[in-house]
């Protein structure tokens, strides 16, 4: 087995599923923040907590999209795609 095949196997079996799983968790966090914000019903403390959860969800989405882009760039650079 060549190094190219090993790198491709690691990418397809470990890295990509982990990125997609974390991407899904970030989406769920964002949705949970929206639900918390809407359900706060005038309670400023809970509304602020919902905003923070939404912000963390957006940050997580950005980080996972960036990680996926970096993996694709490295994959294209090394020619393992």
Buried (B, 14 or more C-beta within 10 A) or exposed (E): EEEEEEBBEEBEEEBBEEBEEBBEBBBEBBEBBBEBBEEBEEEEEBBEBBBEBBEBBBEBBEBBEEBBEEBEEBBEEEEBE
